[in-house]
Amino acid sequence: MEEILHNISIKRFKSRFPDMPGAALGDDLLIADLRYDKALSVFKYPFRFDGYIIIFCISGRIQLEVNLDAFQVGSNSLVLNVPGNIIRVSGVETDERNLHFIVVAMSKSFMSGVRFDFNRLFNESMALLDNPCITLDRSERRLCREYLDLASVLLTSDIQNKKEAIGALISSISYVLGSIWTGKLTAAERKPHAPSAKAKNVYDQFLRLVTDYHTSERNMKFYADRLCLTPKYLSKLVKTVSGRSAPDWIDAFVILEAKNLLKYSELSIKQIVAKLNFPNQSVFYKFFKSHTGKTPSQYRNE
């Protein structure tokens, strides 16, 4: 079995497509107009990208797994990915020659340096985790395509400050995507009482910490101390924003990591127990079965 891509960077992606325009943009930003290529087969293995990804499918259809949940991505679909998700392209369900999509990938450091209304697009993290793919109508497709065409022109131009110009364009399209995304949320998905900006900010910081430390830290006090809050107050804020308790979020990330390792790695269960910092196999078995209804062996062999 090929090595699992637990993490993939923009630099690593670019190395597989050396002729792709935009090399001068550095390793914090990628805008790629891609058709099917054997180099893309690497994405049939699970990977985690620690940044933001926008995928616009122009034609064709693929099956995309985000955190082990499968989604059909077809023509005129838009996929939004936030940091920490485990992603895998599990199948191409069309003639490979018809597959055509545009990928915009941005590191967290790049996003922090542009005028970007973070909360407007990504504060509905629960919605993005549960529903990363939306279908665009005709006017939305035209608008997004105009932005992408302009980005392509900028990429191949000789203008100075190209990276800054692209950054400003991404800042602009973020507002457009935020508006489109909000319009796609159903009334049932919208919260009747919007949480405060402070609660949203704490929640986003908490999820970033859990993404980084869930394999080694499962105690609420660790995360509360990092955010200079009491465990009780942190739990209250997280519950207010997401409807899900902070310990539930931590457990969900651990279970997701365990499922990924059981399904796609050749590590023994004993090695997985050590990798996830459980004291022994018995504790891991009880934890896994209580959340999935199956033992690790049953899940691996099904």
C-alpha positions as CSV (number, residue, x, y, z in Angstrom):
1,M,0.0,0.0,0.0
2,E,1.3,3.5,-0.9
3,E,2.2,5.8,2.0
4,I,-0.8,7.7,3.3
5,L,-0.7,11.4,2.6
6,H,-1.6,12.6,6.1
7,N,-0.6,16.1,5.1
8,I,-0.1,17.7,1.7
9,S,1.2,21.2,1.0
10,I,0.8,23.6,-2.0
11,K,4.5,23.0,-2.7
12,R,4.0,19.3,-2.9
13,F,1.0,19.7,-5.2
14,K,2.9,22.0,-7.5
15,S,5.8,19.6,-7.7
16,R,3.5,17.1,-9.5
17,F,2.6,19.8,-12.1
18,P,5.8,21.6,-12.9
19,D,4.4,23.3,-16.1
20,M,1.5,24.8,-14.3
21,P,1.4,28.6,-14.4
22,G,1.8,30.7,-11.3
23,A,5.0,29.3,-9.9
24,A,6.0,32.9,-9.0
25,L,3.2,33.0,-6.5
26,G,5.3,31.0,-4.1
27,D,4.1,28.1,-1.9
28,D,1.2,29.9,-0.2
29,L,-1.2,30.1,-3.1
30,L,-2.2,27.8,-6.0
31,I,-4.7,28.4,-8.8
32,A,-4.8,25.5,-11.2
33,D,-6.9,24.7,-14.2
34,L,-6.8,20.9,-14.3
35,R,-8.0,18.1,-16.5
36,Y,-7.6,14.5,-15.6
37,D,-3.9,13.6,-15.2
38,K,-2.3,10.4,-13.8
39,A,-0.5,12.6,-11.3
40,L,-3.9,13.2,-9.7
41,S,-4.2,9.6,-8.8
42,V,-2.3,10.4,-5.6
43,F,-5.5,11.9,-4.3
44,K,-7.1,8.4,-4.2
45,Y,-5.3,8.1,-0.8
46,P,-6.6,10.2,2.1
47,F,-4.7,13.5,2.8
48,R,-5.2,16.5,5.0
49,F,-4.5,20.0,3.6
50,D,-3.8,22.6,6.3
51,G,-5.4,25.5,4.4
52,Y,-8.4,26.5,2.4
53,I,-9.5,24.9,-0.9
54,I,-12.1,25.9,-3.4
55,I,-12.9,23.4,-6.2
56,F,-15.0,24.4,-9.1
57,C,-16.1,21.4,-11.2
58,I,-16.7,22.5,-14.8
59,S,-17.4,19.1,-16.3
60,G,-17.3,15.4,-15.3
61,R,-18.2,13.8,-12.0
62,I,-16.1,12.5,-9.2
63,Q,-16.8,11.0,-5.8
64,L,-15.1,13.0,-3.1
65,E,-14.8,11.8,0.5
66,V,-14.5,14.5,3.2
67,N,-13.9,13.1,6.7
68,L,-15.0,9.7,5.3
69,D,-18.4,11.0,4.2
70,A,-19.0,10.6,0.4
71,F,-20.2,13.4,-1.8
72,Q,-20.9,13.5,-5.5
73,V,-19.2,16.4,-7.2
74,G,-20.5,17.0,-10.7
75,S,-20.6,19.7,-13.3
76,N,-21.2,23.2,-12.0
77,S,-20.5,22.2,-8.4
78,L,-18.5,24.2,-5.9
79,V,-16.6,22.5,-3.1
80,L,-15.3,24.5,-0.1
81,N,-12.8,23.0,2.3
82,V,-11.6,24.3,5.6
83,P,-8.3,23.4,7.3
84,G,-8.1,20.0,9.0
85,N,-10.5,18.0,6.9
86,I,-9.4,14.5,5.6
87,I,-10.0,14.4,1.9
88,R,-9.9,11.6,-0.7
89,V,-11.0,11.3,-4.3
90,S,-12.6,7.8,-4.2
91,G,-13.7,7.6,-7.8
92,V,-14.1,9.2,-11.2
93,E,-17.6,8.5,-12.4
94,T,-17.3,9.7,-15.9
95,D,-15.0,9.5,-18.9
96,E,-11.8,10.7,-17.5
97,R,-11.2,12.9,-20.6
98,N,-14.2,15.0,-19.7
99,L,-13.0,15.7,-16.2
100,H,-12.2,19.5,-15.9
101,F,-12.0,21.5,-12.7
102,I,-10.3,24.5,-11.2
103,V,-8.6,24.4,-7.8
104,V,-7.8,27.4,-5.7
105,A,-5.7,26.5,-2.6
106,M,-4.5,29.0,0.0
107,S,-2.4,28.6,3.1
108,K,-3.6,29.9,6.4
109,S,-0.6,32.4,6.4
110,F,-1.6,33.7,3.0
111,M,-5.2,34.2,4.1
112,S,-4.1,36.1,7.1
113,G,-2.4,38.6,4.8
114,V,-5.2,39.6,2.5
115,R,-8.4,41.5,3.1
116,F,-10.6,38.6,3.8
117,D,-13.8,38.5,5.9
118,F,-13.0,35.2,7.6
119,N,-16.2,34.9,9.6
120,R,-18.4,35.7,6.6
121,L,-17.4,32.6,4.7
122,F,-16.1,30.2,7.3
123,N,-17.9,30.8,10.6
124,E,-20.5,28.2,9.6
125,S,-17.9,25.6,10.1
126,M,-20.5,23.0,11.0
127,A,-22.2,23.5,7.7
128,L,-19.0,23.3,5.8
129,L,-18.0,20.1,7.5
130,D,-21.4,18.6,6.9
131,N,-22.1,20.0,3.4
132,P,-18.9,21.0,1.6
133,C,-20.5,20.8,-1.9
134,I,-23.1,23.1,-3.5
135,T,-24.5,23.4,-7.0
136,L,-24.4,26.8,-8.7
137,D,-27.1,28.1,-10.8
138,R,-26.5,29.8,-14.2
139,S,-25.9,33.3,-12.9
140,E,-23.6,32.1,-10.1
141,R,-21.6,29.9,-12.6
142,R,-21.1,32.9,-14.9
143,L,-20.0,35.1,-12.0
144,C,-17.5,32.6,-10.7
145,R,-16.2,31.8,-14.1
146,E,-15.6,35.5,-14.8
147,Y,-13.5,35.7,-11.6
148,L,-11.6,32.6,-12.5
149,D,-10.9,33.8,-16.1
150,L,-9.5,37.1,-14.7
151,A,-7.3,35.1,-12.3
152,S,-6.0,33.1,-15.3
153,V,-5.2,36.3,-17.2
154,L,-3.3,37.6,-14.1
155,L,-1.4,34.4,-13.7
156,T,0.0,34.5,-17.2
157,S,0.7,38.2,-17.3
158,D,4.0,40.1,-16.6
159,I,2.5,42.7,-14.3
160,Q,4.3,43.7,-11.1
161,N,2.9,42.8,-7.7
162,K,1.1,39.8,-9.3
163,K,0.7,38.0,-5.9
164,E,-0.9,41.1,-4.4
165,A,-3.3,41.4,-7.3
166,I,-4.3,37.8,-7.0
167,G,-4.7,38.2,-3.3
168,A,-7.1,41.2,-3.8
169,L,-9.1,39.1,-6.3
170,I,-9.4,36.3,-3.8
171,S,-10.5,38.7,-1.1
172,S,-13.2,39.9,-3.5
173,I,-14.4,36.5,-4.5
174,S,-14.6,35.4,-0.8
175,Y,-17.5,37.9,-0.3
176,V,-19.2,36.5,-3.4
177,L,-18.8,32.9,-2.2
178,G,-20.0,33.9,1.3
179,S,-23.2,35.3,-0.2
180,I,-23.8,32.3,-2.4
181,W,-23.1,29.9,0.4
182,T,-25.5,31.6,2.8
183,G,-28.2,31.5,0.2
184,K,-27.8,27.8,-0.2
185,L,-28.3,27.0,3.5
186,T,-31.8,25.8,4.2
187,A,-33.9,27.4,6.9
188,A,-33.4,24.3,9.0
189,E,-29.7,24.7,8.8
190,R,-29.7,28.3,9.9
191,K,-29.5,28.9,13.6
192,P,-32.4,31.0,14.9
193,H,-30.1,33.1,17.2
194,A,-26.7,33.9,15.7
195,P,-23.9,33.5,18.2
196,S,-21.7,36.4,19.1
197,A,-18.5,37.2,17.1
198,K,-16.5,36.3,20.3
199,A,-18.1,32.9,20.5
200,K,-17.4,32.2,16.8
201,N,-13.8,33.3,17.2
202,V,-13.3,31.1,20.2
203,Y,-14.9,28.2,18.4
204,D,-12.7,28.6,15.3
205,Q,-9.6,28.7,17.5
206,F,-10.8,25.7,19.4
207,L,-11.2,23.7,16.2
208,R,-7.8,24.7,15.0
209,L,-6.3,23.5,18.2
210,V,-8.2,20.2,18.1
211,T,-7.0,19.7,14.5
212,D,-3.4,20.0,15.7
213,Y,-3.5,18.2,19.0
214,H,-6.3,15.7,19.0
215,T,-3.9,12.7,18.7
216,S,-2.1,13.7,21.9
217,E,-4.5,15.8,23.9
218,R,-8.0,14.9,24.8
219,N,-8.4,16.7,28.1
220,M,-10.6,19.9,28.0
221,K,-8.2,21.7,30.4
222,F,-5.5,21.6,27.8
223,Y,-7.6,23.5,25.2
224,A,-9.1,25.8,27.8
225,D,-5.6,26.8,29.0
226,R,-4.5,27.5,25.5
227,L,-7.4,29.9,25.0
228,C,-7.1,31.4,28.5
229,L,-10.6,30.2,29.4
230,T,-12.1,27.9,32.0
231,P,-13.1,24.5,30.7
232,K,-16.7,25.2,31.6
233,Y,-16.8,28.5,29.8
234,L,-15.1,27.1,26.7
235,S,-17.6,24.2,26.6
236,K,-20.5,26.8,26.8
237,L,-19.2,28.9,23.9
238,V,-18.5,25.8,21.7
239,K,-22.0,24.4,22.4
240,T,-23.6,27.8,21.6
241,V,-21.9,28.1,18.2
242,S,-22.1,24.4,17.0
243,G,-24.8,22.8,19.0
244,R,-22.2,20.2,19.9
245,S,-20.1,20.0,23.1
246,A,-16.4,20.5,23.1
247,P,-15.6,17.0,24.3
248,D,-17.8,15.6,21.5
249,W,-15.7,17.6,19.0
250,I,-12.5,16.2,20.4
251,D,-13.8,12.6,20.3
252,A,-15.1,13.1,16.7
253,F,-11.6,14.1,15.5
254,V,-10.0,11.1,17.3
255,I,-12.6,8.7,15.8
256,L,-12.0,10.1,12.4
257,E,-8.3,9.7,12.7
258,A,-8.8,6.1,14.0
259,K,-11.1,5.3,11.1
260,N,-8.6,6.7,8.6
261,L,-5.7,4.7,10.0
262,L,-7.8,1.5,10.2
263,K,-9.1,1.8,6.7
264,Y,-6.1,3.1,4.8
265,S,-2.9,2.2,6.7
266,E,-1.1,-1.0,7.3
267,L,-0.4,-0.1,10.9
268,S,-1.3,-2.8,13.4
269,I,-4.0,-1.9,15.9
270,K,-1.3,-1.9,18.6
271,Q,0.6,0.7,16.5
272,I,-2.6,2.8,16.1
273,V,-3.2,2.7,19.8
274,A,0.3,4.1,20.4
275,K,0.0,6.7,17.6
276,L,-3.3,8.0,19.1
277,N,-1.8,8.0,22.6
278,F,-4.2,5.6,24.2
279,P,-2.9,3.9,27.4
280,N,-3.6,0.4,26.1
281,Q,-5.7,-1.5,23.5
282,S,-8.5,-2.2,25.9
283,V,-9.2,1.5,26.4
284,F,-9.0,2.1,22.7
285,Y,-11.4,-0.7,21.9
286,K,-14.0,0.5,24.4
287,F,-13.6,4.1,23.1
288,F,-14.0,3.1,19.5
289,K,-16.9,0.7,20.0
290,S,-18.8,3.2,22.1
291,H,-18.7,5.7,19.3
292,T,-19.1,3.4,16.3
293,G,-20.9,0.3,17.6
294,K,-18.0,-1.8,16.2
295,T,-14.7,-3.0,17.4
296,P,-11.6,-1.7,15.5
297,S,-11.1,-5.1,14.0
298,Q,-14.7,-5.3,12.7
299,Y,-14.4,-1.8,11.2
300,R,-11.1,-2.6,9.5
301,N,-12.4,-5.9,8.0
302,E,-15.8,-4.8,6.8
